[in-house]
């Protein structure tokens, strides 16, 4: 039996990433707490990547409005 040492998830991650050029990231339901405005990438694990290289936790982000 042959077992690969490469992960299969690396094949699909590019397809699961959502990219928005102009979005607003909110930290609450009422849309009063704006965490970021501008381009973002929503990663498959729920983290939001900002253009500065910082990441927003899924626990901090309520929703992203593209």
Secondary structure as GFF3:
##gff-version 3
##sequence-region A 1 66
A	DSSP	alpha_helix	9	16	.	.	.	ID=ss1
A	DSSP	beta_strand	18	26	.	.	.	ID=ss2
A	DSSP	beta_strand	34	42	.	.	.	ID=ss3
A	DSSP	beta_strand	48	50	.	.	.	ID=ss4
A	DSSP	beta_strand	55	56	.	.	.	ID=ss5
A	DSSP	beta_strand	63	65	.	.	.	ID=ss6
###
